[in-house]
Amino acid sequence: MSNSKFSILVRLAMHLGLLAMYSYTWHFTIFIVPANRRKFPWYYYLTMWNFLIQTVYNLVAIAQASVELLSGREIVQKSKLDDLMAHIITPLTSFVVAVFWSIFLYEESLMVREDAILPPWLNYIVHGYVLLLPGVEFFFLPRPAFSMKRAVLAVGFLGVLYLSFLEYKLITENVAFYPFYKLMTFDQRIVLNIFFLSIVAPLCCWASYTLRNTIHIIKEQSKEKFN
């Protein structure tokens, strides 16, 4: 078996493992948790927006790797997957993970309601294990040019969209998906949102760039070692 085929097999196996995790998490979230006991639908949370994007990406990656394995030819569009991963998925994932855990570790009740019925393992998956997908993809995909501006604009757009949705629900229906939002005045929320978009989002894009470069350096060093 050639090195390229072995690499595709390893990537495919990893994606299938991730698919099992995604599938069970969606099954649990949508079908096992009773609808009448959910505070809000899953699509009210940025965490689940990110999880949905990752799930769709993972399915595309499985299809792409399967075609490569069966045809024996490398798909040119693979670089577009890395482009999507580097400029949208990893920065968004970093944002979700960084914001959740920084607030959760400071004071759990600010992020998780006292009457929450979801088990702790779900938080570890949607706010922790989601980092596995970028790690896998950056190792196996090519490395196109990275644009910090594009990454910041993409994450900023999603951030504005979601924060506007949060504010709309809070003002019109007095509904806060996250407990700490109700503890803040309108002006305080605006300042916090500006902080998220102008400081946290760019830092997460920088983290995406750093993670991607670090993994590619490790990959190149591994190649040199075994050649």
C-alpha positions in Angstrom: 0.0 0.0 0.0 1.4 3.4 -1.0 1.9 6.2 1.6 -0.8 8.3 -0.1 -3.4 5.5 0.2 -2.4 4.8 3.8 -2.7 8.5 4.6 -6.2 8.6 3.0 -7.2 5.5 5.0 -6.1 7.0 8.3 -7.9 10.3 7.6 -11.0 8.4 6.6 -10.9 6.3 9.8 -10.5 9.4 11.9 -13.5 11.1 10.2 -15.6 8.0 10.7 -14.7 8.1 14.4 -15.7 11.8 14.5 -18.9 11.0 12.6 -19.9 8.5 15.4 -19.4 11.2 18.0 -21.4 13.8 16.0 -24.2 11.3 15.2 -24.7 10.2 18.8 -24.6 13.8 20.0 -27.3 14.9 17.5 -29.4 11.8 18.3 -29.2 12.6 22.0 -29.9 16.3 21.6 -32.8 16.0 19.3 -34.4 12.6 20.1 -33.5 11.6 23.6 -34.0 14.9 25.5 -37.8 15.4 25.7 -39.0 18.4 23.8 -41.1 19.6 26.7 -38.0 19.7 29.0 -35.8 21.8 26.7 -35.4 25.4 27.6 -34.7 26.4 24.1 -34.3 24.7 20.7 -30.7 23.6 19.8 -30.4 26.2 17.1 -30.6 29.0 19.6 -27.0 28.4 20.6 -23.8 29.4 18.7 -22.2 26.2 20.0 -24.7 24.1 18.0 -24.3 26.3 14.9 -20.6 25.5 15.1 -21.4 21.8 15.7 -23.7 21.7 12.7 -21.1 23.3 10.4 -18.5 20.8 11.7 -20.9 17.9 11.1 -21.6 18.9 7.5 -17.9 19.5 6.9 -17.1 16.0 8.3 -19.6 14.4 5.9 -18.1 16.2 2.9 -14.6 15.1 4.0 -15.7 11.5 4.3 -17.2 11.6 0.8 -14.1 13.3 -0.6 -11.7 10.8 1.1 -13.8 7.8 -0.1 -13.7 9.0 -3.7 -10.0 9.5 -3.5 -9.5 6.1 -2.0 -11.6 4.3 -4.6 -10.5 6.3 -7.7 -6.8 6.5 -6.7 -6.8 10.2 -7.7 -6.4 13.3 -5.5 -9.3 15.7 -5.6 -8.2 19.2 -6.5 -10.9 20.8 -4.4 -9.2 19.5 -1.2 -7.4 22.9 -0.8 -10.8 24.5 -0.7 -11.6 22.3 2.3 -8.5 23.6 4.1 -9.5 27.1 3.1 -12.9 26.7 4.8 -11.3 25.0 7.8 -8.7 27.7 8.3 -10.8 30.8 7.7 -14.2 29.8 9.2 -14.4 26.5 11.1 -11.3 26.7 13.3 -11.7 30.4 14.3 -15.4 29.8 15.1 -14.6 26.7 17.1 -11.8 28.5 19.0 -14.3 31.3 19.8 -17.0 28.9 21.1 -14.4 26.9 23.2 -12.6 30.0 24.5 -15.7 32.0 25.5 -17.6 29.0 27.1 -14.7 27.7 29.2 -13.5 31.1 30.3 -16.9 31.9 31.7 -17.8 28.4 32.8 -14.6 28.0 34.9 -15.1 31.4 36.4 -18.7 30.8 37.4 -20.6 27.8 36.1 -24.1 29.2 36.8 -23.4 32.1 34.4 -23.4 29.7 31.5 -25.4 26.6 32.7 -28.8 27.0 34.2 -29.5 25.4 37.5 -32.4 23.4 36.0 -30.4 22.2 33.0 -31.1 18.6 32.1 -28.3 18.0 29.6 -25.5 15.7 31.0 -21.9 17.1 31.6 -20.4 14.9 28.8 -22.3 16.9 26.2 -20.5 20.1 27.2 -17.1 18.3 26.8 -18.0 17.2 23.3 -19.5 20.5 21.9 -17.0 22.7 23.8 -13.9 20.5 23.7 -13.8 17.5 21.4 -14.7 19.8 18.5 -11.1 20.8 18.4 -10.2 17.3 17.1 -11.6 18.1 13.6 -9.2 21.0 12.9 -6.3 19.0 14.2 -7.1 16.1 11.9 -7.7 18.2 8.9 -4.7 20.5 9.2 -2.5 17.4 9.3 -3.8 15.8 6.2 -4.8 18.7 4.0 -2.6 21.0 1.9 -1.8 24.5 3.2 -3.0 27.4 1.0 -2.3 31.0 1.9 -4.0 32.2 5.1 -5.7 35.6 5.1 -6.3 37.0 8.6 -8.6 39.6 7.2 -10.9 37.0 5.6 -10.9 34.9 8.8 -11.8 38.0 11.0 -14.5 39.1 8.5 -16.1 35.6 8.4 -16.1 35.1 12.1 -17.1 38.7 12.7 -20.1 38.3 10.3 -21.3 35.1 12.1 -20.7 36.9 15.5 -22.8 39.9 14.5 -25.5 37.7 13.2 -25.7 35.6 16.4 -25.3 38.5 18.9 -28.1 40.4 17.1 -30.3 37.3 17.4 -29.5 37.1 21.2 -30.3 40.8 21.6 -33.5 40.6 19.6 -34.8 37.7 21.7 -33.8 39.4 24.9 -35.5 42.7 24.0 -38.6 41.4 22.4 -39.3 38.2 24.5 -37.2 38.8 27.6 -35.5 35.5 26.8 -31.8 35.0 27.5 -30.2 31.7 26.3 -27.2 32.4 28.7 -28.0 33.4 32.3 -25.4 36.1 32.5 -27.0 38.1 29.8 -30.0 38.8 32.0 -27.7 40.2 34.7 -26.4 42.9 32.4 -27.9 46.2 31.2 -28.2 47.0 27.5 -25.1 49.2 27.5 -23.1 46.5 29.3 -24.1 44.0 26.7 -23.1 46.3 23.9 -19.6 46.8 25.4 -19.3 43.0 26.0 -20.3 42.3 22.4 -17.8 44.8 21.0 -15.1 43.1 23.1 -16.1 39.7 21.7 -16.0 41.0 18.1 -13.0 43.3 18.3 -10.7 41.3 20.7 -11.8 37.7 21.2 -12.7 37.0 17.5 -9.3 38.2 16.1 -7.4 36.3 18.8 -9.3 33.1 17.8 -8.4 33.7 14.2 -4.7 34.1 15.2 -5.1 30.8 17.2 -6.4 29.1 14.1 -3.4 30.4 12.1 -1.0 29.3 14.9 -2.5 25.8 15.2 -2.5 25.3 11.4 1.2 26.3 11.1 2.3 24.3 14.1 0.6 21.1 12.8 2.2 21.7 9.3 5.6 22.2 10.9 5.2 18.9 12.8 4.1 17.2 9.6 7.1 18.5 7.6 9.5 17.4 10.4 7.9 13.9 10.4 8.4 13.7 6.6 12.1 14.6 6.9 12.6 12.2 9.7 11.3 9.2 7.8 12.8 10.1 4.4 
